[in-house]
Amino acid sequence: MSKKLSKKIKIVPEKAGKAIRKLKKNGFVLKSKTGSHFYFYRKKNEKDYLVCIFVHPKELGKPAIKNIIRNSGKTNEEWISL
């Protein structure tokens, strides 16, 4: 019996600056800033997307990256390919 290998996309921590560049590349614009929280906005197909990125010296963890991906309307594969 052979096992089918699945190509699961692995989400890794990344710096806040890199995540911001990915969002801007996708058409998001800075809507507001409160302290270290940056709010990016994009309207696509009559749907609004609002993403919050908190900028700190350390990397954003996996849960934070997953939240950014979900709020931006992207899939894991799309996020990795940006």
Order of alpha helices (4+ residues) and beta strands (2+ residues): alpha-beta-beta-beta-alpha-alpha
